[in-house]
Amino acid sequence: MYHRFHWTPASEQRNAILRIYEPLQPYVLVSLAEKLDCHVFIDVGANIGAYSLFLSTVPSIRTIHAFEPSPASFRQLNSNLELNRLGTRAKGHQQAVTAAPATLTFGVANALSGTNSVVSTSIHEAESFEQQIEVEGVKLDDVLSLRDERICLKIDVEGHERDALLGMRETLSRNTAVVQIEHYPDGRDYMDLFDELGFTKLFQLGPDLYLTNAKLGGAELIGIFENASRLMIDDAKTANRQTARVNVHVGRELNIQLEGSLARSAQKARGAVRRIFKI
């Protein structure tokens, strides 16, 4: 799906990491959202907004809310939403989703790192953070008022999952939902909350759990995996067939797309610069 969108240069580098660590997960979540005909996507720990862009391809998704407290990541998120003209459907929130409104200490390992997280609950050592900043923490239930909707959520908050879930109990209980959430052995458990809210575990892919309060049978789950695999394979084939293409960003407003020989020349020049300056 990456090739379907325009990205900032920094985001393209971040996507290379996502491709390695989450090769199938985005396609599975897209397939689940399509199967349940979801209308709202909520991206908690959105980083640069990759999942928000991917879920915008689901025809039934009308609204996207992306939460990202890191200032650098939030700037990239907003830029990617603007580059892909999603301003009317998607809204970025520079906030951390937590159990109750509060000012939180947030650790930053580096600008767009996936390990950036709330210090008090992080699965990462405090020494791994280059700096610690204060960010706004909000309850999802206070920000969004959703009832009787079909919603899809992705939660990637590096140890703050239980607090995030405590702040969205009403959202989860009042709507039909499917959730992708990280689950690490050294993180705090939260399965009791899902049990109380009537959610069932569907399966796990790497560290990502998938749960829902909808009824999905075995045959439907097989169909979801078949569709996700097809999407992943088709995207790989399309990306390989496409003519070389490079986006050149001039300031904040102008984005120029080069194709063919010009794009290949730009790619070589970019590679040379990175080798020389080791970036």
Residue pairs with C-beta under 8 A, 6 or more apart in sequence:
1 26
1 27
1 30
1 53
1 54
1 57
1 231
1 235
2 15
2 19
2 50
2 235
2 239
3 235
3 238
3 239
3 242
3 245
4 57
4 235
5 53
5 80
5 83
5 84
6 80
6 83
6 84
6 247
6 255
6 257
7 15
7 48
7 80
7 83
7 247
8 48
8 76
8 79
8 80
8 83
8 249
9 247
9 249
10 48
10 76
10 111
10 112
11 48
11 49
11 50
11 76
11 79
11 80
11 112
13 112
14 47
14 48
14 50
14 76
14 112
15 48
15 50
17 114
18 26
18 50
21 114
21 206
22 206
22 208
23 232
24 205
24 228
24 229
24 232
25 180
25 205
25 206
25 208
26 50
26 51
26 54
27 228
27 229
27 231
27 232
27 235
28 180
28 205
28 210
28 224
28 225
28 228
29 51
29 54
29 55
29 152
29 154
29 178
29 180
29 210
30 54
30 55
30 57
30 58
30 228
30 231
31 224
31 225
31 227
31 228
31 231
32 152
32 178
32 180
32 210
32 212
32 224
33 41
33 55
33 58
33 60
33 61
33 152
33 178
34 58
34 59
34 60
34 227
35 216
35 220
35 223
35 224
35 227
36 150
36 152
36 176
36 178
36 212
36 214
37 60
37 150
38 58
38 60
38 61
38 150
38 151
38 152
38 178
39 60
39 61
39 62
39 63
39 149
39 150
39 151
40 61
40 62
40 63
40 64
40 65
40 146
40 149
40 150
40 151
40 152
41 51
41 52
41 55
41 56
41 58
41 61
41 63
41 64
41 65
41 151
41 152
41 153
41 154
42 64
42 65
42 67
42 140
42 144
42 151
42 152
42 153
42 154
42 171
43 49
43 51
43 52
43 55
43 64
43 65
43 66
43 67
43 68
43 153
43 154
44 67
44 97
44 140
44 153
44 154
44 155
44 156
44 157
44 164
45 67
45 68
45 154
45 155
45 156
45 157
45 158
46 52
46 66
46 67
46 68
46 73
46 77
46 92
47 68
47 70
47 73
47 76
47 77
47 112
47 114
47 156
48 73
48 76
48 77
48 80
48 112
49 66
49 68
49 76
49 77
49 80
49 81
49 90
49 92
51 154
52 64
52 66
52 77
52 81
52 86
52 90
53 80
53 81
53 84
53 86
55 61
55 64
55 152
56 64
56 84
56 86
56 89
56 90
58 152
60 150
61 89
61 152
62 89
63 89
63 90
63 91
64 86
64 89
64 90
64 91
65 90
65 91
65 93
65 143
65 144
66 77
66 81
66 90
66 91
66 92
66 93
67 92
67 93
67 95
67 96
67 97
67 140
68 74
68 77
68 92
68 93
68 94
69 94
69 95
69 96
69 104
69 106
69 135
69 136
69 137
70 106
70 108
70 111
70 112
70 116
70 135
71 94
71 133
72 108
72 111
72 112
73 111
73 112
73 116
74 92
74 94
76 112
77 92
78 92
79 252
81 87
81 90
81 92
83 255
93 138
93 143
94 135
94 136
95 135
95 136
95 137
95 138
95 143
96 104
96 106
96 118
96 135
96 136
96 137
96 138
96 157
96 160
97 137
97 138
97 139
97 140
97 155
97 157
97 164
97 167
97 168
98 104
98 118
98 137
98 138
98 139
98 160
98 163
98 164
98 166
98 167
99 139
99 163
99 164
99 166
99 167
100 137
100 139
100 166
100 167
101 137
101 138
101 139
101 142
102 137
103 134
103 135
103 136
103 137
104 118
104 119
104 120
104 134
104 135
104 136
104 137
105 118
105 119
105 120
105 132
105 133
105 134
106 116
106 117
106 118
106 119
106 132
106 133
106 134
106 135
107 116
107 117
107 118
107 119
107 122
107 124
107 126
107 128
107 129
107 131
107 132
108 116
108 129
108 130
108 131
108 132
108 133
109 115
109 116
109 124
109 128
109 129
109 130
110 116
110 130
114 156
114 158
115 122
115 124
115 128
115 158
116 129
116 158
117 123
117 124
117 157
117 158
117 159
117 160
118 137
118 157
118 158
118 159
118 160
118 163
119 126
119 129
119 132
121 159
121 160
121 162
121 163
121 188
122 158
122 159
122 160
123 158
123 159
123 184
123 186
123 187
124 158
124 159
126 132
138 167
139 167
139 168
140 164
140 167
140 168
140 171
141 167
141 168
141 169
141 170
141 171
142 167
144 171
146 171
146 174
146 175
147 174
147 175
148 174
148 175
149 175
149 176
150 175
150 176
150 177
151 171
151 175
151 176
151 177
151 178
152 177
152 178
152 179
153 168
153 177
153 178
153 179
153 180
153 181
154 179
154 180
154 181
155 161
155 164
155 165
155 179
155 180
155 181
155 182
156 181
156 182
157 164
157 182
158 182
159 184
159 187
159 188
161 181
161 182
161 183
161 187
161 188
161 190
162 188
162 189
162 190
162 193
165 172
165 190
165 193
165 194
166 193
169 193
169 197
171 177
172 179
172 197
172 199
172 213
173 197
173 198
176 212
176 213
176 214
177 199
177 212
177 213
177 214
178 210
178 211
178 212
178 214
179 194
179 199
179 209
179 210
179 211
179 212
180 208
180 209
180 210
181 190
181 208
181 209
181 211
182 207
182 208
182 209
183 204
183 207
183 208
183 209
184 207
191 201
194 201
194 211
197 213
198 213
199 211
199 212
199 213
200 211
200 212
200 213
201 209
201 210
201 211
202 210
202 211
202 212
202 216
202 221
203 210
203 221
204 210
216 224
243 259
243 260
243 263
244 259
244 260
244 263
244 264
244 267
245 257
245 258
245 259
245 263
246 257
246 258
246 262
246 263
246 266
246 267
246 270
247 255
247 256
247 257
247 258
248 255
248 256
248 257
248 258
248 266
249 255
249 256
250 256
258 266
273 279
